[in-house]
Amino acid sequence: MLHRDDDLLVVDKPAGISTHAPDGARRDDVVSRLQAWTAARDGVAEASVYVGVHQRLDRDTSGVLLFARRREANKGLAAAFEGRQAQKTYVAVVRPAPREEGGTLEHLLAPGDEGRMRVVEGGRVPKDAVKAVTKWRVRERRGDRALLELTPLTGRTHQLRVQLAARGSPIDGDVLYGTVAAPRLMLHAESLSLAHPTTGKPARFVAPVPAELAAWARGEDDPRTVAERLEAAADQRWELARTPETTAFRIAHDGDGFAATPVDVYGEWAVVHGYDAVIEEALTGALLAGGLRGVYAKYRPKQANTVADTRRGDLAPKHAVAGEDAPDPYVIRELGLAFEVRLGDGLSTGIFLDQRENRRRLRAASAGKSVLNLFAYTGAFTVAAAAGGASRTVTVDVSAGVGAWTRRNLALNDLDDARHAVVTADVFPWMEGARARSERFDVVLLDPPSYASTRDSRFSAASDYPKLAALAFGLVAPGGQLLACTNHHDIARMKFRRWLHEAARAAGREVAQVKDLPAPSDFPPAAGGHVHLKSVLVTLR
């Protein structure tokens, strides 16, 4: 909070948070947070808190953001912003550094593809083209990069980003217009000056340049401590963390700068995954200092197929490596459903947290449908389908142990009845038999491990997924759907989609629609990177 009076709220917005969520179901934007903060501070209902929006910052831009606290302030603020009397100053790190020390950028901008803006260069000028003007100067140079000060004289969508890219000096970390990967979009709204809407007196609000942006401009590493970086990552999960219906989620991932040591939260405990990396005491200490009771470690080699025993003590210590042990088993909640997890029993805990949104989608679409869950593990998808009113589910996994676990998860939610069959079998021969029996299901779930071995077979997603998908398509009822997933890092989304098209043809099935499903918000990819979980929903005719 930079400033608060009877008329104004001014904040220093972190990168990664939307000004105002376009989806009404989302409550993690700045406006929602301000409503919650004000309601808690003043002891009133959130619905009664007024927050008037007069400016916006892109989700990945940090810095000064001003709101009206009461409707009477709107007229003066609207006059200031619409009349260009409010002056904004930004800073950005760009590469390559411009040769000049400053100047003015003038372009015609028009909407482009996939949410981008484009520069209109010659030819017919589109009716929706608008003029964009920005003054700039170099504040600091270091090698091939420069820290620029930017003063926009117009307020167009993505104005600074598209203009600098058009000039040949795109902002580092800009995944839409740039080429240089960075920990974040290196753009910050440093100051805002305007006349106060009630007093008319000059007011200036300043948000200091973030430490990570200043260091990046100098070519240095992120100077923030592990605790500070973890806090920034946790701040992106504000909505998840304040929802009692969900107590397990990822609190730090690739896009938060924790690619080597991502962190999951299970209620009052954390699990840190070390991907060929040392799990530092600074990280476990920061988690305990943040209020968690204990921290478990999972040491994961990058080549998962080299691990024969995932329950080895050197890979997955049975006890917490910091703090106290969790109950074993321990019950967490996801979207109001209960699931049993075991935090010290092998590399896997009993639930794959990256599938939360897919389970939400399945639950919403399962009423009256038959559902087949293949490679089901502990049956989390089955529980979601049953909770959504599925008329019948069949859960198939080669392990009798996880089959029993599925039954316990169903029972935890009062869903363990005769409509839900749990089968212990190798998936490939089971599907062959089901096809011979002419079994069909309205929804088939296919989320195999990247590598798997049984007494009779071996499976590698990189080579065997198309064959597996063809068998699965043969079990989908007419008009039914296949939800296919993979987290194999060598399978790109386009390749995955092509495989599914080919598998449908091999099975003699006609595809009506192929839809990519977005990853959950707590699993952001690194800048310029790709999501690790690819999920595709295929609807057949």
C-alpha positions in Angstrom: 0.0 0.0 0.0 1.6 3.3 -1.1 -1.2 5.7 -0.2 -4.7 5.6 1.4 -7.1 8.4 2.1 -10.8 9.0 1.9 -10.8 9.1 -1.9 -7.8 7.1 -3.1 -6.1 3.7 -2.7 -2.7 3.5 -4.4 -0.7 0.2 -4.4 2.6 -1.2 -5.7 1.2 -4.1 -7.7 3.5 -7.1 -7.9 4.1 -8.7 -11.3 1.9 -11.7 -12.1 -1.4 -10.3 -10.8 -4.2 -8.9 -13.0 -5.7 -5.5 -12.2 -9.2 -6.8 -12.7 -9.9 -10.4 -13.5 -11.7 -10.9 -16.8 -13.3 -14.0 -15.4 -15.9 -13.3 -12.7 -15.2 -16.7 -11.1 -11.6 -15.6 -10.4 -11.0 -13.7 -7.2 -7.2 -13.2 -7.2 -7.0 -9.9 -9.0 -6.0 -6.6 -7.4 -9.5 -5.3 -7.0 -10.7 -8.4 -5.2 -7.6 -8.3 -2.9 -8.2 -4.6 -2.1 -11.9 -5.4 -1.3 -10.9 -8.2 1.0 -8.1 -6.1 2.7 -10.4 -3.1 3.2 -13.2 -5.2 4.5 -10.9 -6.9 7.1 -9.4 -3.7 8.1 -12.7 -1.8 8.5 -14.8 -4.7 9.8 -17.3 -4.5 6.9 -18.6 -7.0 4.3 -16.5 -7.3 1.1 -19.5 -6.6 -1.1 -19.9 -3.2 0.5 -16.4 -2.0 -0.4 -16.1 0.2 -3.4 -13.0 0.1 -5.6 -13.2 2.2 -8.7 -10.9 1.3 -11.6 -9.3 4.2 -13.5 -6.1 2.6 -14.8 -4.8 -0.8 -15.5 -1.4 -2.5 -15.7 -0.7 -5.7 -17.6 -0.7 -8.8 -15.4 3.0 -9.2 -15.7 3.9 -5.5 -15.2 4.5 -4.3 -11.6 4.2 -0.8 -10.1 1.9 2.1 -9.2 -1.8 1.4 -9.5 -4.4 3.9 -8.3 -8.1 3.3 -7.5 -11.0 5.4 -6.2 -12.3 4.6 -2.7 -15.6 6.3 -3.3 -17.8 7.2 -6.3 -17.5 10.9 -5.6 -13.8 10.8 -6.6 -14.5 9.3 -10.0 -15.2 12.6 -11.8 -11.9 14.2 -10.9 -9.9 11.0 -11.6 -11.7 10.4 -15.0 -10.8 14.0 -16.0 -7.2 13.5 -15.1 -6.8 10.1 -16.9 -9.0 10.8 -19.9 -7.6 14.3 -20.4 -4.0 13.0 -20.2 -3.3 15.2 -17.2 -2.0 12.2 -15.2 1.7 11.6 -16.0 3.1 8.0 -15.7 6.7 7.0 -15.7 7.9 3.4 -16.4 11.2 1.7 -16.4 12.1 -1.3 -18.6 15.2 -3.4 -19.3 15.6 -3.9 -23.1 18.0 -5.7 -25.4 19.8 -4.8 -27.6 20.4 -1.4 -26.0 19.5 1.5 -28.3 22.4 3.5 -29.7 20.7 6.9 -29.0 20.2 8.3 -25.5 16.6 9.1 -25.9 13.8 10.2 -28.2 10.1 9.8 -29.1 8.3 6.7 -30.4 5.3 7.2 -32.6 3.3 4.3 -34.1 -0.1 3.4 -35.3 -1.3 0.3 -33.4 -4.0 -2.2 -34.3 -5.2 -5.4 -32.7 -3.4 -8.5 -34.0 -3.6 -12.2 -33.4 -3.9 -14.0 -30.0 -4.2 -10.9 -27.9 -1.3 -9.1 -29.4 -1.1 -5.5 -30.8 0.7 -4.8 -34.1 2.3 -1.8 -35.7 0.5 -0.6 -38.9 3.2 -0.1 -41.5 2.0 1.1 -44.9 -1.0 0.0 -46.9 -4.6 0.4 -45.7 -5.0 1.7 -42.2 -7.5 -0.4 -40.2 -10.5 1.5 -38.7 -9.5 0.4 -35.3 -5.9 1.7 -35.6 -4.9 4.1 -32.8 -1.9 6.4 -32.5 0.7 5.6 -29.7 3.3 8.1 -28.5 6.0 7.4 -25.9 9.0 9.5 -24.8 12.1 7.6 -23.7 15.6 8.0 -22.4 18.4 5.7 -21.3 19.0 5.7 -17.5 21.7 3.1 -17.4 23.7 0.9 -19.8 25.4 -2.4 -19.1 26.8 -4.4 -22.0 24.1 -5.1 -24.5 21.2 -4.2 -22.2 19.8 -0.8 -21.1 17.5 0.4 -18.4 15.1 2.8 -20.1 12.8 5.5 -18.6 9.5 5.7 -20.5 6.8 8.3 -20.4 3.7 7.3 -22.4 1.8 10.2 -23.8 -1.1 8.0 -24.9 -2.6 4.9 -23.2 -2.9 2.0 -25.6 -3.0 -1.7 -24.9 0.6 -3.1 -24.6 1.8 0.3 -25.9 5.3 0.2 -24.4 5.9 -3.4 -25.2 4.9 -3.3 -28.8 6.6 0.0 -29.5 9.9 -1.0 -28.1 9.7 -4.3 -30.0 9.0 -2.5 -33.2 12.0 -0.2 -32.5 14.2 -3.3 -32.2 14.8 -3.2 -28.5 12.1 -5.5 -27.0 11.7 -5.7 -23.2 13.4 -8.7 -21.6 11.0 -11.4 -20.5 8.2 -10.3 -22.9 6.7 -13.6 -24.1 4.4 -11.8 -26.6 6.8 -9.4 -28.3 10.3 -10.2 -27.1 13.0 -12.8 -27.7 15.0 -12.7 -24.4 13.9 -15.0 -21.6 13.9 -13.5 -18.1 12.5 -14.3 -14.7 9.6 -11.9 -15.3 8.6 -9.1 -17.7 11.1 -6.4 -17.0 8.7 -3.6 -17.0 7.7 -1.5 -13.9 5.4 1.5 -13.4 7.6 3.6 -11.3 5.5 6.8 -10.7 2.2 8.4 -11.2 1.5 12.2 -10.9 -1.9 13.9 -11.0 -4.1 16.4 -9.2 -5.9 15.0 -6.2 -9.5 14.5 -7.3 -10.9 16.4 -4.2 -8.3 18.9 -3.1 -6.8 19.6 -6.5 -3.3 19.6 -5.0 -0.5 17.9 -6.9 0.1 14.3 -5.8 2.9 12.0 -6.8 3.1 8.3 -6.0 6.3 6.3 -6.4 6.9 2.5 -6.4 10.7 1.7 -6.0 12.2 -0.3 -8.9 12.0 -4.0 -7.8 15.3 -5.4 -6.7 15.2 -8.2 -9.3 14.6 -5.7 -12.2 17.4 -3.4 -11.1 19.8 -6.4 -10.7 18.8 -7.7 -14.2 19.5 -4.3 -15.7 23.1 -4.6 -14.3 23.5 -8.2 -15.5 23.4 -9.6 -12.0 21.6 -12.5 -10.4 18.3 -12.0 -8.5 19.4 -10.5 -5.1 16.3 -11.5 -3.3 16.6 -14.1 -0.6 15.0 -17.5 -0.9 12.4 -16.4 1.7 11.6 -13.3 -0.4 11.3 -15.3 -3.6 9.1 -17.8 -1.8 6.9 -15.1 -0.5 6.5 -13.6 -4.0 5.5 -17.0 -5.3 3.1 -17.6 -2.4 1.5 -14.2 -3.2 0.5 -15.5 -6.6 -1.6 -18.2 -4.8 -3.7 -15.8 -2.8 -7.0 -17.1 -4.0 -6.1 -20.7 -3.5 -4.6 -20.1 0.0 -7.7 -18.4 1.3 -10.1 -21.1 0.1 -10.9 -23.7 2.8 -12.3 -26.1 0.1 -8.7 -26.6 -1.2 -5.8 -27.3 1.2 -3.3 -28.8 -1.2 -1.6 -26.9 -4.2 1.8 -26.0 -5.6 3.1 -22.9 -3.9 6.3 -22.4 -6.0 6.9 -23.7 -9.6 9.1 -23.1 -12.6 7.6 -19.7 -13.4 8.3 -18.5 -9.9 12.0 -19.3 -10.2 11.9 -22.7 -8.5 12.4 -25.0 -11.4 15.0 -27.1 -9.5 13.1 -27.2 -6.2 9.3 -26.7 -6.7 7.2 -26.8 -3.5 3.8 -28.2 -2.8 1.7 -27.5 0.3 -0.5 -30.1 1.9 -2.4 -28.4 4.6 0.1 -27.6 7.3 3.0 -29.5 5.6 5.2 -28.8 2.6 6.8 -31.2 0.1 9.9 -29.9 -1.7 11.0 -31.7 -4.9 14.7 -31.6 -5.7 15.3 -32.2 -9.4 19.0 -33.1 -9.4 19.4 -30.2 -7.0 20.2 -29.7 -3.3 17.3 -28.7 -1.1 18.7 -25.8 0.8 18.1 -25.2 4.5 17.2 -21.6 3.6 14.2 -23.0 1.7 13.0 -25.4 4.4 13.6 -22.7 7.0 11.5 -20.2 5.1 8.7 -22.7 4.9 8.7 -23.3 8.6 9.0 -19.6 9.3 5.9 -19.1 7.1 3.8 -21.2 9.5 4.1 -24.7 8.2 4.7 -27.5 10.7 7.0 -29.7 8.7 8.8 -30.2 5.3 9.3 -33.4 3.4 11.8 -33.9 0.6 11.6 -35.8 -2.7 14.9 -36.2 -4.6 13.8 -36.7 -8.2 16.4 -37.5 -10.9 15.6 -35.9 -14.2 15.4 -39.3 -15.9 12.5 -40.9 -14.0 12.9 -44.1 -16.0 16.2 -44.8 -14.2 14.5 -45.2 -10.8 13.4 -48.8 -10.1 12.3 -48.3 -6.5 10.5 -44.9 -5.9 10.3 -45.7 -2.2 14.0 -45.7 -1.5 14.9 -43.7 1.6 17.6 -41.7 -0.2 15.0 -40.5 -2.8 12.0 -40.1 -0.4 12.9 -39.9 3.3 10.2 -41.3 5.4 10.3 -38.5 7.9 10.1 -34.7 7.6 13.6 -33.2 6.9 12.6 -30.1 8.9 9.9 -29.6 11.5 7.6 -32.4 12.6 6.1 -35.4 10.8 2.6 -35.3 9.3 0.0 -37.9 10.3 0.2 -41.0 8.1 -2.1 -41.1 6.3 -3.1 -37.4 6.2 -6.4 -36.1 4.7 -6.3 -33.0 2.5 -9.2 -31.3 0.6 -9.5 -30.3 -3.0 -12.5 -28.4 -4.2 -14.4 -29.7 -1.2 -13.5 -33.4 -1.7 -11.3 -35.3 0.7 -8.3 -37.3 -0.3 -5.8 -39.4 1.6 -2.2 -38.7 1.1 1.1 -40.1 2.6 3.8 -37.6 2.5 6.7 -39.9 3.5 5.9 -42.9 1.5 7.8 -42.7 -1.8 8.2 -40.1 -4.5 4.4 -39.8 -5.0 2.1 -38.7 -2.3 -1.2 -40.1 -3.4 -2.6 -37.2 -5.5 -1.3 -35.3 -8.6 -1.9 -31.7 -7.7 -1.5 -30.5 -11.3 -4.7 -32.3 -12.3 -7.0 -30.2 -10.0 -8.6 -28.2 -12.7 -9.2 -31.2 -14.9 -10.9 -32.9 -12.0 -13.0 -29.8 -11.6 -14.0 -30.0 -15.3 -14.8 -33.7 -15.0 -16.9 -33.3 -11.9 -19.0 -30.6 -13.6 -19.6 -32.7 -16.7 -20.1 -36.2 -15.2 -23.8 -36.2 -14.2 -25.5 -39.3 -15.6 -22.4 -40.4 -17.5 -20.3 -43.6 -17.5 -16.6 -42.9 -16.8 -13.5 -45.0 -17.3 -10.4 -44.0 -15.4 -7.3 -45.7 -16.8 -3.9 -45.7 -15.0 -6.0 -44.4 -12.2 -3.4 -44.4 -9.4 -5.4 -43.6 -6.2 -8.6 -42.7 -8.1 -8.8 -39.0 -7.6 -10.5 -38.6 -11.0 -12.9 -41.4 -10.0 -13.9 -39.5 -6.9 -14.5 -36.3 -8.9 -16.7 -38.1 -11.4 -18.6 -39.9 -8.6 -19.1 -36.6 -6.8 -20.4 -35.1 -10.0 -23.1 -37.7 -10.3 -21.6 -40.2 -12.7 -24.0 -43.2 -13.3 -21.1 -45.6 -13.4 -17.3 -45.6 -13.0 -14.7 -48.2 -13.7 -11.2 -47.6 -12.2 -8.3 -49.5 -13.6 -4.7 -49.7 -12.3 -2.1 -52.5 -12.1 -1.5 -52.0 -8.4 -3.8 -53.6 -5.9 -2.5 -51.2 -3.2 -3.7 -48.1 -5.1 -7.0 -49.9 -5.8 -7.6 -50.2 -2.1 -6.5 -46.5 -1.8 -9.2 -45.6 -4.4 -11.8 -47.3 -2.3 -10.7 -45.4 0.8 -10.9 -42.1 -1.1 -14.4 -42.9 -2.3 -15.4 -43.9 1.3 -14.0 -40.6 2.6 -16.5 -38.8 0.5 -19.4 -41.3 1.1 -19.3 -42.4 -2.5 -18.2 -46.1 -2.2 -21.1 -48.0 -3.6 -21.8 -50.6 -6.3 -21.8 -48.1 -9.1 -18.1 -47.6 -8.8 -16.0 -50.7 -9.8 -12.2 -50.8 -9.0 -10.2 -53.2 -11.1 -6.6 -54.4 -10.5 -5.2 -55.2 -14.0 -2.6 -54.3 -16.5 -4.3 -51.5 -18.6 -3.3 -52.7 -22.1 -4.7 -56.3 -21.9 -7.7 -55.0 -19.9 -8.6 -52.6 -22.7 -8.2 -55.4 -25.3 -10.7 -57.4 -23.3 -13.1 -54.5 -22.8 -13.1 -53.9 -26.5 -13.8 -57.6 -27.2 -16.8 -57.2 -24.7 -18.0 -54.1 -26.7 -17.8 -52.0 -23.5 -18.2 -48.3 -24.1 -18.0 -45.2 -21.8 -19.2 -41.6 -22.1 -15.9 -40.3 -20.8 -12.5 -42.0 -20.8 -9.6 -40.6 -18.8 -6.1 -41.4 -20.0 -3.2 -40.0 -17.9 -0.4 -42.7 -18.0 3.0 -42.3 -16.3 5.8 -41.3 -18.6 7.4 -44.7 -17.9 5.8 -47.9 -16.5 6.8 -51.5 -16.1 4.8 -54.5 -15.1 5.6 -58.2 -15.1 4.2 -58.6 -18.6 4.8 -55.2 -20.3 6.8 -52.0 -20.5 5.3 -48.6 -21.4 7.0 -45.3 -22.5 4.8 -42.3 -23.3 7.4 -41.1 -25.9 6.9 -44.2 -28.1 3.7 -46.0 -26.9 1.2 -43.2 -26.4 -0.4 -43.3 -29.9 -1.1 -47.1 -29.6 -2.5 -46.5 -26.1 -4.7 -43.7 -27.3 -6.1 -45.8 -30.2 -7.1 -48.5 -27.8 -8.8 -45.9 -25.5 -10.7 -44.3 -28.4 -12.1 -47.8 -29.1 -13.8 -47.6 -25.7 -15.4 -44.2 -26.1 -19.2 -44.2 -26.8 -20.5 -42.3 -29.8 -20.5 -38.6 -28.9 -18.3 -39.3 -25.9 -15.0 -37.8 -24.9 -11.4 -38.8 -24.2 -9.4 -36.6 -21.8 -5.8 -37.4 -22.7 -2.9 -36.0 -20.6 0.9 -36.3 -20.5 3.6 -34.5 -18.6 6.4 -36.1 -20.6 8.8 -33.1 -21.3 9.7 -34.4 -24.8 6.1 -34.5 -26.0 5.2 -31.0 -27.3 1.6 -30.0 -27.4 1.3 -29.9 -31.2 2.9 -33.4 -31.4 0.5 -34.6 -28.8 -2.5 -33.3 -30.7 -1.3 -34.9 -33.9 -0.9 -38.2 -32.1 -4.4 -38.1 -30.9 -5.8 -37.3 -34.4 -3.8 -40.3 -35.8 -4.9 -42.5 -32.9 -8.6 -41.7 -33.6 -8.2 -42.6 -37.3 -6.4 -45.8 -36.4 -9.4 -46.7 -34.1 -11.8 -45.8 -36.9 -13.4 -43.0 -35.0 -14.4 -39.5 -36.3 -13.3 -36.5 -34.3 -15.8 -33.7 -33.7 -13.6 -31.4 -31.6 -10.1 -31.3 -30.1 -9.6 -28.8 -27.3 -6.5 -27.8 -25.4 -7.1 -27.4 -21.7 -5.1 -24.8 -19.7 -2.8 -25.7 -16.9 -3.8 -24.6 -13.3 -2.6 -21.2 -12.2 -0.3 -22.6 -9.5 1.9 -24.4 -12.2 3.1 -21.4 -14.3 5.9 -22.2 -16.8 9.1 -20.3 -16.8 9.2 -17.3 -19.1 9.4 -18.5 -22.7 8.9 -22.1 -21.5 6.1 -24.6 -21.9 3.6 -26.0 -19.4 4.7 -29.5 -18.3 1.2 -31.0 -18.3 -0.5 -31.2 -21.7 -4.2 -31.9 -21.5 -6.4 -32.4 -24.5 -10.2 -33.1 -24.6 -11.2 -35.0 -27.7 -14.9 -35.2 -28.5 -16.0 -37.9 -31.0 -19.0 -37.9 -33.3 
